Each structure stands twice: as structure tokens, then as C-alpha cells.
Amino acid sequence: MRAAWYDRQGPPREVLQVGELPEPQPGEGEVRVRVAVSGIHVGDLGKRQGWWGSTMSFPRVVPHGDGAGVIDAVGPGVDPSRVGERVWVYLAQSYRPFGTAAEYTVVPARHAVALPSEVPYEQAAGLGIPGITAHRAIFADGPVSGQRVVVTGALGAVGRAALAVARRAGALVIATVRTPDQVEHALAAGAHHAVDTAGGDVAARILDRTGGEPVDRVAELAFDANLATNLEILRNGGVIATYATVAAEPTIPYWPLGFQNITVRFLSNDDFPESANEAAAVELTAALVAGDLRYPIAARLPLAEIAEAHELVEHGSAGGRIVLDI
């Protein structure tokens, strides 16, 4: 099969190779997917680059955890009727060496989620890492119906999914974005209200949108940078569910957090409970089908241009998702 891989960590143009590898075969409880579109997430870049202290867990890695395509073979213990099923896949390269940057990938059957025909492959191909992270950020501490939820970085890959699932669940959703011109985009993506962080006194403007009522939950992109704001807006017993930070070792204001009984939930997509993954997969698929979740696609590149695709994602200036046509 045609595939991309790296045998050592480093910059994309130095370590990524494209060529032929043997076709993988599904084992017990697994399915093989003929990949149509492969998604790229910052976590894929981190594994390839060696960010956050990551190392090579396998001597050769085919990157990318997310993708979409058609099941073309199943292993023992999997219903043969799944052959021919359109699916999106997640965790393809989590504790496994070979992800979706190839013509075929093999995943546990439960990580291949039925994809209705009305949803384009490119919309589902990058859903796993950001979408499941978003769902966990919103729901890990219980239902949000009737609650006030803030989603920071709302136009990012995680943020868009968080907006969609929180609103679908009955929350009042307030988005934060970087600039005033992004406000209307956040509203179109599902937020009830949106606040730009360039306008000063973000906490006061968020509370203005809630009628002065404190916030129940924050899905947080920048734990350290937004901590002071979150302390101002959260109710006693509120939750910060965070999946990223600017400083790797931020200073924590222990007593202010403690006095407000704030729960800080740290999130890492590779190790969520399987039940949480499966619940997220159901709701995210439903959000795609309903049109409540849509990702702008900035570029679709061929597999041969995977290094350029990684660079586009790394620079973060593309204005939408980057996917590979396999």
C-alpha cells in the first residue's frame, strides 16, 4: 500500500517519507479501513516532532489518529456485514504504530464509527482527537442542560465541537475568540454569545452575557493564560476542563481555586475511558448529520505532500482544517 511514515522524530521535511509498505491485516476484533481522507491534529505533530517529552514508541510510525473511509476487511469476532460500511476512525495511532496516513489502516472495530452517506469524508476525517476531547471537556463532570458553559478558543478544532455538543445538550454557550471579526463566526458555529479577548475585561463581558450569573463550566484551551479570568467567572464548585496550556509548568493559585471549590480536570485524548469515547462518537456523529458541527476545510493535499500539510497545521495560519486525500 501507499503510505507515509517516519523512523525518527524531527521536522516534517527531514523525517517524513512516502512509499510502499505491506498492507495490514485485521486481527481479532479489528477492522481494516480503506482510507479516503486522513485528518491531521496538533497531537500528530507532537508525536512526530517529539513535543511534550514524547518519544518513539515504535521503530516506525505511520502518523495520524483520525481518518474516514470504508471497511474492506474484518478480523475474527467482527460481523462480516460491516464490510463496505462507511466509517470514521479514531485512536488509529494511539498505542499503535500505524495510523491513517496510508491507503489502509487497522483499528479495533469499536473505533470505526458508522458514517451516514450524507456526511462528507473530510468532515469526519479529523473528528476523533478534537471532537472526543471536546465532548469529554463538556460532559466529564455531568450533564450541562440549563448550565452556563464557556468555550475558549471556540473556532479551533476542539472549540467548534465543544460549541456544538454543549448547545445540543441544552447549555447556554458563551464563546471566546481572539478578534472582533471572529465573533460572528463563533455565533454561526453554535455559540449563543461570543466575546473577543482583544476587547479588554473579558470576565466582565462574559458575565454581562449571562446576566451576571456565574459560569458552571469552562472548556479551556489555554489553562494558564485564562486562569485569572476563570476565577472571576466561575461559580463556587465550577469546573475548568482543560486540554492545553501555554506554559508547560504554570503557577497555580491554590487558595483562590480551593476557596471556590473549583474542579480542574486535565484532559489527554489517548486515555479517556472507552465508555466516554463511545458516547462521544455517537453524539459527534449525530452533530455532523444534523449540521450542528461543520469544520471549514482550508486545504486538501495528496499523501505525497504530507510534509507541507504538517507545516500548514504547525503554523496554524490556514484558517481551517488540513486533510490528506488518500
N, C-alpha and C positions, 0 to 999 in steps of 0.2 A: 504494500500500500504506500501511497504518497504520504509523507509525514514531515513534521518539523520536530527538532529535538535539540537538547544541549547536554553535553557531557561534563560541563563545569559551569560555575556561576560567573556572571560578568555582564558587561554591556551587550545589548542585543546583537549588534553587528559583529561582535567578536565571538559570541558563543552559539548563536542560533544557527542551525544547519537545516537544510531541506533536502530530502532524498527519499530513498525507498527503505522501508522496514517490513518485517514479516507481518502478515495480518494476524491480529489477536484472535483467540478463540474463547468463547464464553465458558466459564466453569459452572460449578454447582450454584444455582440461584442467581445466575448472571444473564445479562442480555448483551448482544453486540449491536451497536448502533452505527449505521452508515451516516456519517456526519454531513449535514448540509451546510450549517453555519456554526462557527466556533466563536464564542464570546471571550472577551478579554477584560480582566478586572485588575485593579491595583495589586491584589493579593498574588496574582500570577506573576506580575513584575517583581514583587518582593521575593518570591521563591527563586526566580531566575537570577536576580541581582544579588541576593544574599542580605536583604534588609532584615531588620529586627532580630539579628543574630541567627537567621535561618541558615542551614547548611544543606548539602546534597544528601538527601535521604536514600537515593538510589543512584547507581553509577550513570544511568541515562534517564532523562526525563523528557517526555512529550508534554508540553505545557497545556494549560487552560483547564479549569474545572468545569466550565459551563459550555453547553452546546445544544444543538437541536438537530433532529434528523429522523430516520426511520429504522426501527428494529429489523434487522435482517437475519438474525440467528439467536437462538436461546440455548442456555445450558440446561443440564438435568434439573428437574424440580420447577421449571418455569413453563407455564401454559404455552404450548406451541402456537395458539391462536394469536399471540402477541406479535408474531412475525408480520411485518407490513404496517405496524402501528406507528403513527407519527408521535414523536415524543420530544420533550426537552429533558436534559440530564443535568444533574448537579453532583458535586463532590467527585467528579471523574478523576481528578488528580489529587485527591485528599488521601494521604497514606497509601497511595497507589502511584506507580511510575508513569503511566501513560494516559494523558488527558485527551482533549478533543481537537487539538491541532493536528489532525490526521484524518484520513478517509474513514477510519473505523476507530471506535473506542468501545471498551467493555466496562460495564458498571453493574453493581447489584441491581436486580430487577426493580426494587423499590425506589431506586434513584433515577429511573426512567419514567417520566410522568406523561400520561396521555395528553396529547396536544390537539385540540379540535382544529379542523381544517381551516376555519376562518381566521386563525391566528398565524401571521407570517412567521417563518422560522427566525428571522432576525430579531423579532420582538422577544422571543422566548430564549434565544441562544445565550444571552447574558444575564439571565434572570436569577440563577441559583445563588451565587455568592451574595450579591447585593440584596436580592429580594428576600431571601430567607433571613439574612441579617436584619433587614427592616422589620419583618414580621416578628422576629424574636424581640427586637427593641420595643415594639409596641405592646406585645402580649405576654412577655415572660412573667410579668407581675400581675396578671389577671386581666379581666375584660376592661374595655375602655368606654363602653356605652355611657353617654352622659358626662364623660370626663373632658377636661381641657388638656390637650396634648400639643406640645411644641415640637416641631421637626426642624432641626438646624441643617444648613446646607441642603435645602429642600429640593434643589434642582440637580443634585448629584444622583448617582445610580441608586444608592440606598435611600436617599431622601425622597425620590419620586415614589418608590414602592411604599415607604412609610406613610406618605400622604394618602395614597390610595387605600391601603388596608385600614388605617385609622379612621378615615372618613366612612368607609364601608361599614365599619363596626359601630358607628354612631357617636364618635367623638367630635368635639369642637376642635378643629385642627388649625393651628397657627404656624405658618412657615416663616423661617428667616432665610433671607437671601443676601447677597453681597451688595448689590447696587439697586437703585430705584427702578431701573428699566427691567429688572428681573421680577418685580412684584407681580405684574400681570401674568407672567409665565407660571409663577407658583400658583396663582389663583386658577389658571387654566388646568394645572396639573392636579387640582383637587383640594387645595387649601381653602378654608373659609375666610381666612385673613392672612396677610403677608406683611412682614416688616423687613426693611432693608437695614443691614448693620452699618451702613455708611452714614445713617442719619442721626447718630448720637442717642444716648439714653434709651437703649434697646429695651431694657426691662420695663421702663415706664410705658413705652409704646405697646409692648406685648400686653401688659395689664390693662391698658386702655381698650384693647380689642376684646378682652374677657369681661369688660365691665367692672374691672377692679378685683375680680375673683382670682385667687392664686391658681397656679397650674398644677395639675396632678402628675404629669409625666413629660419628660424631655427625651427625645431620640437624638442623641448627641454625637455630632461629627468631630467636634474639637473640645475635648473634655477640659483641658487646662485653660484654653483661651476664653471659654464661656462659663467658667465655674462661678465667677462673681455674679454674673447675670442670673444664672440658675438659682443661686442662693436667694436672690431678690424675688424671683417669680414663683418658686415652688411652695406649695403648701407644706405644713408640718406632716411628715410621713410620705412626702412625694418621692418620685423615682427619677434618677438620671440613668438612662440606659445608653452606655457609650461604647462605640466601636472604633474610635480613633482619637488621637491626641496630637498636638504639635510637638511638645516636649515629651521625650520618652520617659522622663522621671520627674513629673510635675510635683510642685509643693502642694500638699493637701491641707486646707484649713479645717483641721479636725473638729474643733469645738463648734464652729458655726454649723457644720454638717451634722454633728451629733445633737446639738440643741434642737435642730429642726427634724431630727429623726429621719434624715434623708437616706434612702437606699441608693447606693451607687452600684449598678450592675455592669460589669465588664463583659464584653461580648467578643468571641472569636468563632468564626463561622465553621471551622473544621470540626468542632467538638460540641455542637448542640445536641441535646437528646434526640434520638431518632423520632420520637413521637412529635417533637416540635418541628423537625424537618418536614414530616409528612403532613402535619396540619398546615404549615406554611405553603407547601406545594399545592394543596387543594385550594386555598384562598387566593394564592397568586395566579393560578390558572384561571380561576373564576374572574379575577380582576382584569386579566387580559381579554377574556371572552367578552366581558361587559364593556370593554373600552375604558374602564376606570384607570387603567395603567397603560401608558404608552411611553416608549423611550424614543427620543429623537436619534436617528442614525446619522452620524456625521460622515462616516466613510465605510465602504465595503471593499476590502482589499483581498486579493488572491493569497493563497497559502504561501506562495513564493515570496511575498512581500511582508512576511510576519515581522521582520526586524523593524521595518518602517511603522507597522501597526503598533508595535510595542512602544516605539518612540513617541508616536502621537498620543497614546494613553499616558505615558510618563510625563509629557509636557502639559497635559491637561488643558490644552487650548483649542480642542477640536469642536467644542460646542455640542457634543453628543457622543453616543456610544460608537466605538470602533469594533467592527466584526470582520471575521475572515470568511470568505466564501470558499468552501472546501469542494 
